[in-house]
Amino acid sequence: MQTVENEVETIHLYVVRDHEKKPYTLLPLLCALVSLLGIAAVTLYSAQHPYYEHERLTVPAVALPPKVFTAQSPIIPTGIKTYPATTARGVLTITNGSVIAQILPAGFTTVSNTNVSVVTDRAVYVPAGSADGYGMTTVPAHLLTSGINLSTLAVNQTLGTSLYVRNLQPFTGGHPAHTVTFITAQDRQSALLQARGILLSKSSGLHYPCQEIANSHAVTIRIIVTWRCQYVSYRIPSYMHVSSVQLIGRQLILSVWYVPRVHYARIK
């Protein structure tokens, strides 16, 4: 055994604490993902809802070949006129075989073989008969019933023993009550408006006010209308869309909308 005298060895001990490990977190990754999704959503929305610009343009009207359209519409009569029954009139011939003259008063009534009453219009003097023949006269008369007529000799009646009443000609002019329809000015106007409505649908498009040739041709059952229309067009860039057009003289006022074009600067 060996003894070391007066020597002291000093040992220094240092305690070093290990650094704590930080826990792993997803927050930065989530933030990045949300940012990417936001960028994608904005891009998609911008594609589906682009920004539009609106503008009013004045451009010259370009004339196109004119077109002619024709339409017709029936005239439907709505006017109604009622005619009352009329009374037939004629002449009665009265013969007197008596030597005594006779006077028949106005309104004297005799009856036909069809039981129709015939009434004289005025008083009449019937001369007496003589060796030269019967006394004879005529008197205007009318039927008491309206709307009918009498044929010749429908009245052939003997009054007493010496007066004979006959109609040697028919009683005419009797018509029953009736109504007829006729075309009114309003009926023609309605047909004209209907024909113009047909032409309006046929002539749709951009044109000046159409010229109505010869206005309208009216016949008994229909009306015919002809339009001559001068069409126009215009020229604008293809990326513009027209929302309204106004034709003023030889110019067109256009309301347009479009998506602004993106111009990229060249990098030198």
C-alpha positions in Angstrom: 0.0 0.0 0.0 1.3 3.4 -1.0 0.6 6.5 0.9 0.3 9.9 -0.8 0.9 12.7 1.5 -0.3 16.3 1.2 -1.9 15.9 -2.2 -5.5 16.7 -2.5 -7.4 16.3 -5.8 -10.3 18.5 -6.5 -13.1 17.2 -8.7 -15.6 19.7 -10.1 -19.1 18.3 -10.8 -21.4 20.3 -13.1 -25.0 19.4 -13.4 -26.5 20.4 -16.7 -30.4 20.2 -17.2 -31.6 18.8 -20.4 -33.9 21.1 -22.5 -37.5 20.2 -22.4 -38.9 18.9 -25.7 -41.7 21.2 -27.0 -44.9 19.4 -27.8 -45.6 18.9 -31.6 -48.6 21.2 -32.8 -50.8 21.2 -36.0 -51.7 24.9 -35.7 -49.3 26.2 -38.4 -50.4 23.4 -40.8 -54.1 24.3 -40.2 -53.5 27.9 -40.8 -51.7 27.2 -44.1 -54.6 24.9 -45.2 -57.2 27.5 -44.3 -55.3 30.1 -46.3 -55.1 27.8 -49.3 -58.8 27.0 -49.1 -59.6 30.7 -48.8 -57.5 31.5 -51.9 -59.3 28.7 -53.8 -62.7 29.9 -52.7 -62.0 33.4 -53.8 -60.7 32.2 -57.1 -63.8 30.0 -57.7 -66.2 32.8 -56.7 -64.4 35.3 -59.0 -64.7 32.8 -61.9 -68.4 32.3 -61.3 -69.2 35.9 -60.4 -66.9 38.0 -62.5 -66.9 41.8 -62.4 -68.9 43.4 -65.1 -68.6 46.8 -66.6 -71.5 48.7 -68.1 -71.3 51.2 -70.9 -73.5 53.2 -73.4 -72.4 53.3 -77.0 -73.5 55.3 -80.0 -73.0 53.4 -83.2 -74.3 53.9 -86.7 -77.3 51.9 -87.9 -76.5 49.5 -90.7 -79.4 49.2 -93.1 -80.6 45.7 -94.1 -82.9 44.8 -97.0 -86.6 45.8 -96.2 -89.2 43.1 -95.6 -92.9 43.0 -96.5 -95.5 41.3 -94.2 -99.2 40.7 -94.9 -101.9 39.6 -92.5 -105.6 39.3 -92.6 -108.3 39.2 -90.0 -112.0 38.3 -90.3 -114.6 41.0 -89.6 -117.1 39.7 -87.2 -120.3 41.7 -87.3 -121.7 42.7 -83.9 -124.3 45.3 -84.9 -127.9 44.2 -84.5 -130.9 45.9 -86.1 -134.5 44.8 -85.4 -137.2 45.3 -88.0 -140.8 45.2 -86.8 -143.4 43.3 -88.7 -144.9 45.3 -91.6 -148.5 45.3 -92.9 -149.4 44.3 -96.4 -151.4 46.8 -98.5 -153.5 46.5 -101.6 -156.6 47.6 -103.3 -160.2 46.3 -103.0 -162.5 46.5 -106.0 -166.2 47.0 -105.0 -169.0 46.3 -107.5 -172.6 47.5 -106.9 -175.4 45.7 -108.7 -178.1 47.7 -107.0 -179.7 50.9 -108.4 -179.0 52.5 -105.1 -175.6 54.0 -104.5 -173.7 52.8 -101.4 -171.1 54.5 -99.1 -168.6 52.4 -97.1 -167.0 54.2 -94.2 -163.2 54.3 -93.5 -162.2 51.3 -91.5 -164.8 49.1 -93.1 -163.7 45.5 -92.5 -164.1 42.5 -94.7 -162.6 39.0 -94.3 -160.5 36.9 -96.7 -160.9 33.2 -97.4 -158.0 32.6 -95.0 -159.9 34.4 -92.3 -157.7 37.5 -92.4 -159.4 40.9 -91.8 -159.0 43.5 -94.5 -159.7 47.1 -93.5 -160.3 50.0 -95.9 -158.1 53.1 -95.5 -160.8 55.7 -96.3 -164.5 56.1 -97.0 -165.6 55.2 -100.5 -168.7 56.0 -102.6 -169.9 53.1 -104.7 -172.1 54.3 -107.6 -175.3 52.5 -108.4 -175.6 50.0 -111.2 -177.4 50.9 -114.4 -178.4 49.4 -117.7 -174.9 49.9 -118.8 -173.5 47.7 -116.1 -172.6 47.5 -112.4 -171.4 50.5 -110.5 -167.7 50.0 -109.6 -165.0 51.7 -107.5 -161.8 50.9 -105.8 -160.5 51.7 -102.3 -157.0 51.3 -100.7 -157.0 48.8 -97.8 -154.6 47.0 -95.5 -154.5 43.8 -93.6 -155.2 43.9 -89.9 -152.6 41.2 -89.3 -149.0 42.2 -89.8 -146.3 40.1 -91.4 -148.4 38.3 -94.0 -149.6 38.9 -97.6 -152.7 38.0 -99.6 -152.9 36.4 -103.0 -155.2 37.6 -105.8 -158.9 37.0 -105.1 -158.2 36.0 -101.5 -161.0 38.5 -100.8 -164.2 37.5 -102.7 -167.1 38.5 -100.5 -170.7 39.5 -101.1 -172.1 42.2 -98.9 -175.9 42.0 -98.8 -177.4 41.2 -102.2 -175.7 43.7 -104.4 -172.2 44.6 -103.3 -169.3 42.4 -104.2 -165.8 43.0 -102.7 -162.7 41.4 -104.3 -159.0 42.0 -104.6 -158.0 41.7 -108.2 -154.3 42.1 -107.3 -152.4 40.6 -104.3 -151.8 42.4 -101.1 -148.0 42.8 -100.7 -145.4 44.3 -98.4 -146.1 42.2 -95.3 -143.0 41.0 -93.6 -142.6 39.3 -90.2 -140.5 41.0 -87.5 -136.8 40.0 -87.8 -133.3 41.1 -86.8 -130.2 41.4 -89.0 -126.5 41.7 -88.1 -124.3 44.3 -89.7 -120.7 45.4 -89.6 -120.0 48.4 -87.5 -117.1 50.8 -87.6 -115.9 49.2 -84.3 -116.0 45.8 -85.9 -113.7 47.0 -88.7 -111.4 48.7 -86.2 -111.2 45.5 -84.1 -110.3 43.4 -87.2 -107.7 46.0 -88.1 -106.1 45.9 -84.6 -106.0 42.1 -84.7 -104.3 42.1 -88.1 -101.8 44.6 -86.8 -101.1 42.4 -83.8 -100.3 39.5 -86.2 -98.0 41.7 -88.1 -96.3 42.9 -84.9 -95.4 39.3 -84.0 -94.2 38.6 -87.6 -92.0 41.7 -87.8 -90.1 41.4 -84.5 -86.6 42.6 -84.7 -84.7 45.9 -84.9 -86.3 48.1 -87.5 -87.7 51.6 -88.1 -91.5 52.1 -87.7 -93.1 50.0 -90.5 -95.0 51.6 -93.3 -98.6 50.5 -93.7 -99.1 50.2 -97.4 -102.5 51.5 -98.5 -103.6 51.4 -94.9 -106.1 48.6 -95.0 -108.2 46.7 -97.6 -111.6 46.1 -96.3 -113.9 43.6 -98.0 -117.2 42.1 -96.8 -115.8 39.4 -94.5 -112.1 40.2 -93.8 -109.6 42.9 -93.7 -106.1 42.7 -95.2 -103.1 44.8 -93.9 -99.6 45.0 -95.4 -96.5 46.3 -93.7 -93.1 47.3 -95.2 -90.4 47.3 -92.6 -86.8 48.6 -92.9 -84.5 46.6 -90.7 -81.1 47.7 -89.3 -78.2 46.1 -87.6 -75.0 47.2 -85.8 -71.4 46.2 -85.2 -69.7 46.0 -81.8 -66.8 44.0 -80.3 -67.7 40.3 -79.8 -67.0 40.3 -76.1 -69.7 43.0 -75.5 -73.3 41.9 -74.6 -76.2 44.2 -75.5 -78.9 44.8 -72.8 -81.0 47.4 -74.6 -81.1 49.2 -78.0 -82.6 52.5 -78.9 -82.9 53.6 -82.5 -82.7 57.3 -83.1 -82.5 58.5 -86.6 -79.5 56.8 -88.2 -77.8 56.1 -84.9 -78.2 53.3 -82.3 -77.8 53.9 -78.6 -76.7 50.6 -77.1 -76.4 49.7 -73.4 -73.8 47.0 -73.2 -72.0 45.0 -70.4 -68.8 43.0 -70.5 -66.1 41.5 -68.4 -63.0 43.7 -68.5 -60.1 42.2 -70.3 -57.0 41.6 -68.3 -53.9 43.1 -69.9 -50.6 41.6 -68.7 -47.4 43.7 -68.8 -44.5 42.2 -70.6 -41.5 41.5 -68.5 -38.3 42.6 -70.3 
